[in-house]
Each structure stands twice: as C-alpha cells, then as structure tokens.
C-alpha cells in the first residue's frame, strides 16, 4: 500500500518534477516512431520515505531522495557502442534523533561504459564501466570525497529467451570493496519478463502495449558520503537501504514512460564508519515516481 503521509517538501518536489517532465514531453512531441536509433536518454526519479522512528533510541528520521541522469550513447568508429553519462543525486534528511546527521547529502557521478564481443565465444559479450564520483554533504568536489567505482561482467545470450550475467563491481576506498554481479534475464513470451540481475531486479507483465505491471525487490543501496560532523571534518557516513515493491509503467509515447511504485523499505540505516554514531530506522513504506525518455 502506498504511504499517505508524504511530507510537504516531497509533494512540492514531486509536483515540480511532473511539471518539468510534462513540459519536456510537450516540447519533444508525441509523434510515434516505428524504429529509431536512440543516442540519448533521460532518467529521473523522486522517492519519499515518510518519517519513521529509530531502533533503540528516541527520535524519527524521514528521507526524500531524487536523482537525474543524462546519457549519451554514440558508436565510436561507427561500431563500438559507448555510454557516456552524468548523474546528480540529492538526499534530504529530516532527523530528530540524538545523532548529528547532515540535513542534505549530494552525489555527482560521470560514467563511461561499453560492451564488446568475446571473439572466442559466440553470443558472449564483456561489459565494463568506470564511474568517477563525488559524494558529500554540500556539493564538494575534492580529493577526500572522490571515488572511482567500476563494474565488469560477462553477458551470455543463450537464445531469444535466456541471457546470463556474471561479474563483479569494485569499490576502491569503500567499506565494502567488492560486490558480485550475478543473475539472468528470462523472457518466455512478449508479455512476461524476469529481469533478475543487480540494479533494479524485477518481474514485469505487460497488460497492454502501454501499461505494464511489475514487482521489484532486493535492490540494495550502500553509498558512502564524506561529511562534516560538528568539528570533525571529512568523516565517512554510510547510507544503506533495501526495498521490495510493486508498481506500474505507463508508456506515454514510444519514447517516454512514467513509472509509479511503492512498497517497503528495510535494512535502512545511516552509520558513521568511525564508530561515533549510527541510526537504524524501522521498516516503513516508500513511494517513488520515475520518468524515462529516449531521444
């Protein structure tokens, strides 16, 4: 069930985002394309986690997150696919616990990704991506909050229905340096898809050409921000969450879709890695509004 007690700030953010998206769609036009070689993509979302009480301490914490990503996907030398992206993320924290938490966390990431065939194995590919990033509490761009996560995985396309993925994500200077990437994509027919790989795993069913129902889950976040805490400078604050949810995807045009989802947030905490403060939030609901568009 979707939460009804969304904060006033969250409503304003959601309404502003919808206004921008609708204006963008109007400018782009609603003419459908039979086929198109897309080179640009916009993906933006807002997620609201209403205020919940903390575990084993007094006080409450509410969180609103938003993200905007722009990607450009040319083909170098006319053949090699490359994805160049820029991503901006904001998190607003409404905190009444005794732990000194920043009210705002920010992240900026640039990405370079490509996928190349494995020439010794038919239907096999290798994907790599590098993501120079700055995570802080005030749009700081310094060496202390600079990280370069990366990911490397193999893709094997068995047939039109089965695709397998295996590899790892590497996080230098993080508390957890290595995370496996394992999963598969199974599409038994044109309506049903099992997308069970990291980064928004989900099962979806297309009711019509425009409307799709989906369930998603176990999408875990482990981000680290370099922040100031009182007189302490450049301390690491870890933010973690996982969620299970369900929602709908509605295709506005062939190129654009809007997605509304909601569900349960779990294993949600903010933890100073120097051991001087941690807030575990109780499980609670969330609601998310997302818009994607290919150009």
N, C-alpha and C positions, 0 to 999 in steps of 0.2 A: 504494500500500500504506500502511496506517495505521501510524504510529510506535508501537513497543512500549516505548520508554524514556521514558515520560511521568514528569515529576517528581512527588515525593511531595506537594508543595503542590498541584499541578494535580489529582491524584487526589482530594485532600480537597475542593477547590473543586467538581470535577465531581460528586462524590457528594453534597455538600451541596445543590448546585443541583437534582439529580434528586430528592432528598428533598423539597425545597420544592415543586417542580413537582407531584410525585405528591400531596402533601398538598393543594395548591391544587385539583387535579383532583377529589379526593375531596370537597372542600367544595363545588365547583361542581356536582358531579353529572354523571352520564354520559348523561342523557336526551337523545336526539337531537331537533333541531328541524327541521321541514320548511322553514320560512322565518323569518328574523329580521332585524330592522333593527339591526345591531350599532352600538353607540355607543362601546365601549371595547375596547382591545386591549393585550395584554401581549406583549412580545418580549424574550427574554433569551437570552444565549449565553455560552459559555466556549470559548476557543481556546488550545490549547497548542502552542508551537513549541519542541521539545526543543533543548537546548544544542548549538550548532554553533561551529566555530572561525571566527575572524575572518580576513578577507582581509588579507594583507601585514602582519600583526602577530600576536604571540602572544596567547593567551587565548581564551576562549569566551564566548558570550552565549546565554542561554535566556530566552524570553519567554512569559508567560502573560497573556492578555487576557480581560476579562469586561465585559459590558455589560447594562444593564437599561433598557428603555424602556416607559413607560406613555403611552398616547394616548387622548384623549377626543375624539369626533367628533360634535358636535352640528350642527344645522342652524339657523343664525340666521334669524329671521323665518319659520321653517318651511320655508325654501327653500335658503339659501346654505350649502353644506357647508363646514365648518371643521374642521381637525385641530389640536388643542392637545396638545402632548407635552412630557414631561420625560424626559431621558436622562442616565444616570450611567455613566461608563466608568472602569475600572481597568486598569492595566498593571503587572505585576511584572517586574522585570529582574534576572536573575542574571548578573552581569558579572565576568569575571576578566581583562579587558584592562587596559592601562595608562591608558586614557581614563577620566576621572572621570565616571561616569554615575550619575544618581539610581536608587535601587532601586525607586521607585514613581512612576508618573505617573497623574494623575487628570484627568477631564473631566466637566463638567456642562453640559448644553445644554437650553434651553427652545425649543420650536418652535411657530410659528403658520403654518399652510398653508391655502390654499383653491384651488378650481378653479372658474372661471366660464366660461360660454359666450362665444364670439366671435360677436356678434349679426349681423355682416355675412357670416359664412361658416357654412353648415350643417355640423354634425358636427365643428366645431372648438372647442377649449377653450384657455384660458390658465391655467396653474398658477403660483402664486408661493408662496414660503416664506421666512421670516425666522427665524434661529436664534441668538439671543444665547447666548454660550458663555463658559465659564471653563476654561482649560487650564493646569494647573500640576503641581507635584510633591508637593503636600501639601494638597489641597482649599482652595486660596487663592482668595478672591473679591475681587480688587482691580482697579483700572483698568488696571494693567500687563498683566494676563493676560486681559482682556476683549476678545472679538471678536464681530462680528455677520456671519457668513456668510449668504448668501442665494442663492436659485435662482429662475430664471424660464424657463419653457419653454412652447411651444405643443404641443398634442395634436390630431392629426387622425385621426379614425376613418373610414377609407375604407369598411370593411364589417365583417362579423362576424369576418373572418379577419385583417385588416390594421389596425394602428394605428401611426402615426408620431409621433416626438417630436423636437423641436429647440429648443434654447435655450442657456443658459449658467448656470454657478454663479459667484458673485462672492465673493472672499475679501479684504476690506479688511485691511490691515496684515499680510498674509501674504507669504511669499517669492514665491509664485505667486498673482497677484491674480484671474485669470480662467481658467475651465476650461469647454470646450464640453460641452453635453449633446446628444448625437445618438444616434438609434437607432430601433428598431422592435420591435413585438410581432407575431408571426405565429402564428396558431393554426389549422393546416389541418384539425384534427379535434378531437374531445373528449379524445383521449389525448396528443397531441403539442403542445408549446408552445415557441416560440422567444422568449424574453424578453431581447432584446439591446439593453438600454438601461443607462446607468450605474446604480450601486447594485445590486450582486449580479446581473450578467447571467448567464443560464443557459439551458440547453436541458433540458426535462423530458419524461418519458414516463410516463404513468400505467399501471402494470401492472394494478392493481385500483382499486376505489373508495377503498381506504385506503392503498395503497402506490404511491409514485412514485419513479422513479429520475431523477437529474439529473446534469448536468455543468455546472460554473460556472468562470468564469475572467476574467482581466484585470480583476479588481476591485481597483483601485489605491487605496492609502491614502497621504495626505500630510497628516499632522497636525503642528501646532506647539505646543510647550509652553513656558511661561515658568518657568524653574527657577533655582535657586541652584547654582553650581559653585564650591566652596571659598569664597573671599572675594568672588567675583564674584556680584552679585545681578541677578536678572531678565534672564538671558540666554535666548536662544531655542534650543530643542532641537527639531530636525525629526526626525520618525519616518516612515519610508516603507516600504511593503511592497506586493507584488502576489502574487496566488496563482492557481493552477489546481487544480481539484479535482473530485471526484465524490462522490456520496452518495445517501442515501435519505431520503424524507419519509414518515413514518407518521402517519396520521390516527387519533388516539386516540378522538376523538369528532368530531361535525360541527363543533365549535367550537375544537378544540385539536389541535395536531400537534407531533410531536417530530422533529428533523432531525439526522442524524449524517452528517458529511462529513469528508473528508481529502484531502490532495494535497501539492503542492509550493509552498513559499514562495520567492519570488525578488525581486531588487532590494530587499533588506531592509537598511536602514541607519539609524543614529542619527547626526545631524550637528549640531554647534553652528554656527549661522549666523554667529557672529563669527570663525570660522576657527580656533578653538582646540580642535579635537578632533573626530574622526569615526571611527565603527566601521562597516565594511561586513561584514555577515555572509554566509557562504557559503550557497548554496541548501540547503534542507532540507525535511523533511516537517512537516506540521501535522495536527492532528486537532481537530474542532470539534463541540460539542454545542449544539443550539439548541432552544428551546421557544417556541411562539407560541400565544396563546389570544385568542379574541374573546368579548366579553361583551355 
